[in-house]
Amino acid sequence: MDKPTNNNSQILEELRILAEEHLTQQNLSTGVSAPGTSSSPEEILKLVHELEVHKIELVMQQAELAQTRIDLEHSLDLYTELYDFAPVGYLTLGRDSAILQSNLTATKMLGVDRSRLQDMWFTQLVMPEDHQALEALLENVFTTRVAGICEVTLLADAAQPLKTFQTPFGRIVRLDAAMSDADHGCRVILTDITEQKKAENELHRLSRALFAINSCDMALIHATDEKELLQKICNIVVDIGGYRMAWIGYAEHDEAKSVRPIAQSGFEEGYLQTIPIVWDDTLFGRGPTGTTIRTGKSATSSDIINDPNMQPWHKEAIKHDFASSLSLPLKADHEVFGALSIYSSRPGAFNAEETSLLASLADNLAYGITMLRTREAKQRSDNELRQSEERFRKFFQGHSSVILIVDLDTGSIIDANPAAEEFYGWSIEELRRMHIHQINTLPSEEVEKNLEKIRLGGRKRYVFQHRRADGSVRDVEVFANVIEVGGKELVYPIIHDITEQRVAEQKIRGYVKRLETAMQGTLQAAAKVVEAHDPYTAGHERRVGQIATDIAREMGLSEEKCHALQLIGLVHDIGKMSIPGEILTKPGSLSAIELELVKTHAEQGYQILKDVEFPLPIAQIIREHHERMDGSGYPHGLKGEAISLEARILAVADVLEAMASHRPYRASLGIEEALHEIESHRVGHFDPEVVDAVLRLFREKGYHLPD
């Protein structure tokens, strides 16, 4: 930097005066006269030389001083730049917080021009609730001259240029205050710690969330009751997690698809009862809870008051200071059964990290609920099993019937009840060491085959002969059932001694046989009476009975029914006893009146036999044996299935025998004509299955009419 000319002249003049004084003193000390006296030319030259040297030295000193001034000015500029543009704000405050001095950084942080800032008090820029802390700091620093620190929140207007803070008020700053050596106010370093505080708060929230999750995990480990567990989880989320409210709801599968609150904690006070919460896609189901249950994904409302999906809950949310909410699904086997809903008083409280942590909590909770339910179900199952075993044991021990428990694989007797001990004559301990082969009189191979049938779910009832300890053999009826115990298949046969019953049955069968013989004799006697009344049809009823029996057997009917048909055949025309013999034996054609009279024999047969006890409805069958499948028969014109099967068989047998036999009014038509007749009326008059059976008998099996 160039210096002004007048300054240079002044400096040269001062240097010249100093040089003259120095020269005079030098002459006095050496005895040399001053210039202009009697000095010699040599002395004058020497003096001139010295002056020249001094002049050069002075010029050099002048240049050095000029550089020093430049360096000082540069240092001042650098200091000013560092001061104004430092990363922190610098303030000088008076005792009353008057702003005496500030750097540019401070003005930017405070959002006020430096020119205006000089006339303000710092308290004007701070939230009122922080005034006391600020005043206490300044008082302490000015009084004790000991440095101090405090944190304050700036007013929103003061932070107007900076919009990134997370609160609705302003940015947070730290004040490091200290006194300088001079009494020119308090030096304050202003540091913006908003982001630091935000990070600290975030870390604090995450730490609380982690602590809450850990506490929930501990609750899950020690939980024994589902409802108690849910209440503990809600309490932990609120008390440890620091949230405004938490509740757990289960999805109901009713018509409304409602959500039933199970547990809640925090500032609730009727919030869940004000408006119904459902999980269908309607107005009341589009909040986070309903959406979570419906979709199976977490749902967030970052700003409840301005969220249109939360419109039904706006009023209550304001009342309860709910600003944001998060709902997390509770799943079991990929199916959502409920939701954990958490509320905060801060908008946007649930960021990605926090949501992820809380989602882990919900997953753990759902797993815990599933495990509790599984444990409870197992406990119930175990209790039921114990009760069932106890009931079975009481049934087994106290049953009057003989019961064994047998290993299906080996045939070994596992256990026996007291009734078995009494029946067989061996003790229970002896029976437990025995094999079923030692009791059953069948060969071992047959016993094993029967055990395999039982295993495969074959028939349940068997009749065997069992040995007893005294060597006697008893007839037994066995009802076998398979059970599984400890993964092993066992059979527990319930055994009844039927020895006396078998003897009684033999006697009864003898009585029945004698009765059947007597009845058959009675029916045969009745048939002979009919034949005596109509000698031209002698043997007809017996042969019809035999043919009907053979047809029934071909169709697969039981032997009991086949035998009954044989007996019915003997008297199927018993109703002809009411018709005059001259009509029955008339050689020519019958008149219409006579024909109608003959047709009454079916009804008359019914009336004669309707009160006779018989295994089959004999009277009904006799009444229907002239009915036809198409309704053209008599006496009632029955059709199809309305005619009993036995009557349908008897009808075909009757026609077949009648056509193949001689009558007073005509000669025999022969078997082929008879077969042709019934085959031509297979569809219409006769049952097709009965006709097919007759044709098989004659054409495939060589059947002949009985004599």
RAQUI-V118317 format. One record per residue. RES is the residue in one small letter. SS is DSSP state (hx for helix, st for strand, lp for the rest). PHI is phi in whole degrees, 0 to 359 (none if undefined). Layout:
res->[RES | RES]
ss->[SS | SS]
phi->[PHI | PHI]
//
This chain:
res->[m | d | k | p | t | n | n | n | s | q | i | l | e | e | l | r | i | l | a | e | e | h | l | t | q | q | n | l | s | t | g | v | s | a | p | g | t | s | s | s | p | e | e | i | l | k | l | v | h | e | l | e | v | h | k | i | e | l | v | m | q | q | a | e | l | a | q | t | r | i | d | l | e | h | s | l | d | l | y | t | e | l | y | d | f | a | p | v | g | y | l | t | l | g | r | d | s | a | i | l | q | s | n | l | t | a | t | k | m | l | g | v | d | r | s | r | l | q | d | m | w | f | t | q | l | v | m | p | e | d | h | q | a | l | e | a | l | l | e | n | v | f | t | t | r | v | a | g | i | c | e | v | t | l | l | a | d | a | a | q | p | l | k | t | f | q | t | p | f | g | r | i | v | r | l | d | a | a | m | s | d | a | d | h | g | c | r | v | i | l | t | d | i | t | e | q | k | k | a | e | n | e | l | h | r | l | s | r | a | l | f | a | i | n | s | c | d | m | a | l | i | h | a | t | d | e | k | e | l | l | q | k | i | c | n | i | v | v | d | i | g | g | y | r | m | a | w | i | g | y | a | e | h | d | e | a | k | s | v | r | p | i | a | q | s | g | f | e | e | g | y | l | q | t | i | p | i | v | w | d | d | t | l | f | g | r | g | p | t | g | t | t | i | r | t | g | k | s | a | t | s | s | d | i | i | n | d | p | n | m | q | p | w | h | k | e | a | i | k | h | d | f | a | s | s | l | s | l | p | l | k | a | d | h | e | v | f | g | a | l | s | i | y | s | s | r | p | g | a | f | n | a | e | e | t | s | l | l | a | s | l | a | d | n | l | a | y | g | i | t | m | l | r | t | r | e | a | k | q | r | s | d | n | e | l | r | q | s | e | e | r | f | r | k | f | f | q | g | h | s | s | v | i | l | i | v | d | l | d | t | g | s | i | i | d | a | n | p | a | a | e | e | f | y | g | w | s | i | e | e | l | r | r | m | h | i | h | q | i | n | t | l | p | s | e | e | v | e | k | n | l | e | k | i | r | l | g | g | r | k | r | y | v | f | q | h | r | r | a | d | g | s | v | r | d | v | e | v | f | a | n | v | i | e | v | g | g | k | e | l | v | y | p | i | i | h | d | i | t | e | q | r | v | a | e | q | k | i | r | g | y | v | k | r | l | e | t | a | m | q | g | t | l | q | a | a | a | k | v | v | e | a | h | d | p | y | t | a | g | h | e | r | r | v | g | q | i | a | t | d | i | a | r | e | m | g | l | s | e | e | k | c | h | a | l | q | l | i | g | l | v | h | d | i | g | k | m | s | i | p | g | e | i | l | t | k | p | g | s | l | s | a | i | e | l | e | l | v | k | t | h | a | e | q | g | y | q | i | l | k | d | v | e | f | p | l | p | i | a | q | i | i | r | e | h | h | e | r | m | d | g | s | g | y | p | h | g | l | k | g | e | a | i | s | l | e | a | r | i | l | a | v | a | d | v | l | e | a | m | a | s | h | r | p | y | r | a | s | l | g | i | e | e | a | l | h | e | i | e | s | h | r | v | g | h | f | d | p | e | v | v | d | a | v | l | r | l | f | r | e | k | g | y | h | l | p | d]
ss->[lp | lp | lp | lp | hx | hx | hx | hx | hx | hx | hx | hx | hx | hx | hx | hx | hx | hx | hx | hx | hx | hx | hx | hx | hx | hx | hx | hx | hx | hx | lp | lp | lp | lp | lp | lp | lp | lp | lp | lp | hx | hx | hx | hx | hx | hx | hx | hx | hx | hx | hx | hx | hx | hx | hx | hx | hx | hx | hx | hx | hx | hx | hx | hx | hx | hx | hx | hx | hx | hx | hx | hx | hx | hx | hx | hx | hx | hx | hx | hx | hx | hx | hx | hx | lp | lp | lp | lp | st | st | st | st | st | lp | lp | lp | lp | st | st | st | st | st | lp | hx | hx | hx | hx | hx | hx | hx | lp | lp | lp | hx | hx | hx | hx | lp | lp | lp | st | hx | hx | hx | hx | st | lp | hx | hx | hx | hx | hx | hx | hx | hx | hx | hx | hx | hx | hx | hx | hx | hx | hx | lp | lp | lp | st | st | st | st | st | st | st | lp | lp | lp | lp | lp | lp | lp | lp | lp | lp | lp | lp | lp | lp | lp | lp | lp | st | st | st | st | st | st | st | st | lp | lp | lp | lp | lp | lp | st | st | st | st | st | st | st | lp | hx | hx | hx | hx | hx | hx | hx | hx | hx | hx | hx | hx | hx | hx | hx | hx | hx | hx | hx | hx | hx | hx | hx | hx | hx | hx | hx | hx | hx | lp | lp | lp | hx | hx | hx | hx | hx | hx | hx | hx | hx | hx | hx | hx | hx | hx | lp | lp | lp | lp | lp | st | st | st | st | st | st | st | lp | lp | lp | lp | lp | lp | st | st | st | st | st | st | st | st | st | lp | lp | lp | lp | hx | hx | hx | hx | lp | lp | lp | st | lp | lp | lp | lp | hx | hx | hx | lp | lp | hx | hx | hx | hx | hx | hx | hx | hx | lp | lp | lp | st | st | st | lp | lp | hx | hx | hx | lp | hx | hx | hx | hx | hx | hx | hx | hx | hx | hx | hx | hx | hx | lp | lp | lp | st | st | st | st | st | st | st | st | st | lp | lp | st | st | st | st | st | st | st | st | st | st | lp | lp | lp | lp | lp | lp | lp | hx | hx | hx | hx | hx | hx | hx | hx | hx | hx | hx | hx | hx | hx | hx | hx | hx | hx | hx | hx | hx | hx | hx | hx | hx | hx | hx | hx | hx | hx | hx | hx | hx | hx | hx | hx | hx | hx | hx | hx | hx | hx | hx | hx | hx | hx | hx | lp | lp | lp | st | st | st | st | st | st | lp | lp | lp | lp | st | st | st | st | st | lp | hx | hx | hx | hx | hx | hx | hx | lp | lp | lp | hx | hx | hx | hx | hx | lp | lp | st | hx | hx | hx | lp | st | lp | lp | lp | hx | hx | hx | hx | hx | hx | hx | hx | hx | hx | hx | hx | lp | lp | lp | lp | lp | st | st | st | st | st | st | st | lp | lp | lp | lp | lp | st | st | st | st | st | st | st | st | st | st | st | st | st | lp | lp | st | st | st | st | st | st | st | st | st | st | lp | hx | hx | hx | hx | hx | hx | hx | hx | hx | hx | hx | hx | hx | hx | hx | hx | hx | hx | hx | hx | hx | hx | hx | hx | hx | hx | hx | hx | hx | hx | hx | hx | hx | hx | hx | lp | hx | hx | hx | lp | lp | hx | hx | hx | hx | hx | hx | hx | hx | hx | hx | hx | hx | hx | hx | hx | lp | lp | lp | lp | hx | hx | hx | hx | hx | hx | hx | hx | hx | hx | hx | hx | lp | lp | lp | hx | hx | hx | hx | hx | lp | lp | hx | hx | hx | hx | lp | lp | lp | lp | lp | lp | lp | hx | hx | hx | hx | hx | hx | hx | hx | lp | hx | hx | hx | hx | hx | hx | hx | hx | hx | lp | lp | lp | lp | lp | lp | lp | lp | hx | hx | hx | hx | hx | hx | hx | lp | lp | lp | lp | lp | st | lp | lp | lp | lp | lp | lp | lp | lp | st | hx | hx | hx | lp | lp | hx | hx | hx | hx | hx | hx | hx | hx | hx | hx | hx | hx | hx | hx | hx | hx | lp | lp | st | lp | lp | st | lp | lp | lp | lp | hx | hx | hx | hx | hx | hx | hx | hx | hx | hx | lp | lp | lp | lp | lp | lp | lp | hx | hx | hx | hx | hx | hx | hx | hx | hx | hx | hx | hx | lp | lp | lp | lp | lp | lp | lp | lp]
phi->[none | 285 | 262 | 296 | 294 | 298 | 293 | 296 | 297 | 296 | 296 | 296 | 295 | 297 | 294 | 295 | 297 | 296 | 293 | 296 | 298 | 294 | 291 | 298 | 298 | 295 | 295 | 298 | 283 | 255 | 80 | 267 | 283 | 291 | 302 | 91 | 263 | 268 | 288 | 278 | 300 | 297 | 293 | 295 | 296 | 298 | 296 | 299 | 297 | 297 | 295 | 296 | 298 | 298 | 298 | 295 | 299 | 294 | 296 | 295 | 296 | 298 | 294 | 295 | 295 | 298 | 294 | 299 | 297 | 299 | 297 | 297 | 296 | 295 | 298 | 295 | 298 | 296 | 299 | 299 | 295 | 297 | 293 | 289 | 252 | 297 | 292 | 240 | 273 | 242 | 228 | 243 | 244 | 276 | 299 | 267 | 74 | 297 | 274 | 267 | 202 | 205 | 265 | 295 | 300 | 297 | 295 | 292 | 298 | 274 | 71 | 229 | 300 | 295 | 294 | 277 | 294 | 295 | 257 | 245 | 257 | 296 | 298 | 292 | 257 | 245 | 303 | 306 | 292 | 261 | 301 | 299 | 295 | 295 | 297 | 296 | 298 | 296 | 299 | 293 | 293 | 292 | 280 | 265 | 58 | 252 | 300 | 213 | 224 | 207 | 242 | 224 | 253 | 285 | 297 | 302 | 297 | 291 | 257 | 306 | 290 | 244 | 253 | 266 | 286 | 271 | 259 | 281 | 264 | 189 | 274 | 259 | 233 | 254 | 252 | 257 | 250 | 205 | 265 | 273 | 297 | 281 | 267 | 272 | 81 | 260 | 276 | 233 | 262 | 255 | 244 | 281 | 249 | 301 | 295 | 298 | 296 | 300 | 296 | 297 | 297 | 298 | 298 | 296 | 296 | 295 | 296 | 295 | 296 | 296 | 296 | 297 | 298 | 298 | 294 | 295 | 298 | 295 | 296 | 297 | 297 | 262 | 289 | 233 | 229 | 297 | 295 | 296 | 298 | 299 | 294 | 298 | 298 | 299 | 297 | 295 | 301 | 278 | 287 | 262 | 289 | 80 | 269 | 289 | 204 | 215 | 212 | 238 | 234 | 254 | 283 | 267 | 258 | 271 | 297 | 279 | 54 | 281 | 247 | 263 | 296 | 252 | 208 | 207 | 207 | 103 | 279 | 259 | 44 | 84 | 301 | 286 | 265 | 290 | 225 | 297 | 248 | 233 | 239 | 274 | 275 | 234 | 305 | 276 | 248 | 259 | 287 | 303 | 295 | 298 | 296 | 298 | 293 | 290 | 261 | 78 | 236 | 294 | 224 | 233 | 242 | 287 | 217 | 304 | 296 | 254 | 269 | 296 | 290 | 260 | 308 | 297 | 250 | 304 | 299 | 290 | 295 | 297 | 299 | 262 | 62 | 261 | 255 | 210 | 213 | 222 | 241 | 235 | 286 | 251 | 239 | 220 | 55 | 66 | 244 | 282 | 246 | 183 | 210 | 257 | 246 | 234 | 239 | 232 | 274 | 254 | 295 | 61 | 286 | 251 | 277 | 297 | 294 | 294 | 299 | 297 | 296 | 291 | 296 | 297 | 300 | 297 | 298 | 296 | 297 | 299 | 297 | 297 | 298 | 298 | 295 | 299 | 296 | 297 | 296 | 295 | 297 | 295 | 296 | 298 | 298 | 296 | 296 | 297 | 296 | 298 | 295 | 297 | 297 | 294 | 297 | 297 | 298 | 294 | 298 | 295 | 286 | 265 | 290 | 285 | 279 | 285 | 229 | 242 | 240 | 237 | 286 | 294 | 286 | 250 | 81 | 287 | 277 | 276 | 203 | 212 | 266 | 303 | 297 | 294 | 300 | 290 | 288 | 277 | 91 | 264 | 288 | 299 | 296 | 292 | 297 | 295 | 261 | 259 | 247 | 300 | 297 | 286 | 256 | 284 | 281 | 292 | 301 | 304 | 297 | 293 | 299 | 295 | 298 | 293 | 298 | 292 | 300 | 297 | 299 | 278 | 80 | 287 | 298 | 265 | 255 | 224 | 238 | 233 | 241 | 247 | 278 | 239 | 299 | 276 | 92 | 287 | 240 | 238 | 283 | 230 | 255 | 243 | 251 | 256 | 229 | 262 | 232 | 243 | 232 | 60 | 79 | 247 | 275 | 234 | 241 | 243 | 282 | 262 | 245 | 243 | 283 | 244 | 300 | 295 | 297 | 297 | 298 | 297 | 296 | 299 | 296 | 296 | 299 | 296 | 297 | 297 | 299 | 294 | 293 | 297 | 297 | 295 | 295 | 299 | 297 | 296 | 294 | 294 | 296 | 296 | 295 | 292 | 297 | 297 | 296 | 293 | 286 | 224 | 296 | 286 | 251 | 302 | 83 | 300 | 295 | 298 | 292 | 300 | 297 | 292 | 298 | 300 | 297 | 293 | 296 | 299 | 294 | 297 | 279 | 89 | 288 | 295 | 297 | 299 | 290 | 298 | 295 | 297 | 296 | 297 | 289 | 297 | 302 | 297 | 235 | 294 | 252 | 299 | 293 | 291 | 298 | 270 | 256 | 304 | 297 | 296 | 287 | 294 | 257 | 297 | 285 | 266 | 287 | 275 | 286 | 299 | 292 | 297 | 297 | 295 | 294 | 298 | 297 | 286 | 294 | 294 | 291 | 295 | 300 | 300 | 297 | 291 | 253 | 298 | 261 | 275 | 285 | 205 | 304 | 247 | 287 | 302 | 296 | 295 | 295 | 296 | 297 | 264 | 287 | 250 | 283 | 235 | 301 | 268 | 85 | 272 | 273 | 219 | 267 | 245 | 64 | 293 | 233 | 47 | 292 | 293 | 270 | 297 | 299 | 298 | 293 | 294 | 292 | 298 | 298 | 293 | 299 | 295 | 295 | 300 | 290 | 295 | 289 | 273 | 247 | 282 | 232 | 299 | 265 | 193 | 274 | 299 | 273 | 91 | 293 | 295 | 296 | 296 | 296 | 298 | 298 | 288 | 291 | 292 | 252 | 303 | 254 | 137 | 282 | 247 | 288 | 303 | 293 | 292 | 299 | 299 | 296 | 296 | 296 | 297 | 300 | 280 | 266 | 250 | 247 | 66 | 289 | 232 | 297 | 292 | 287]
//
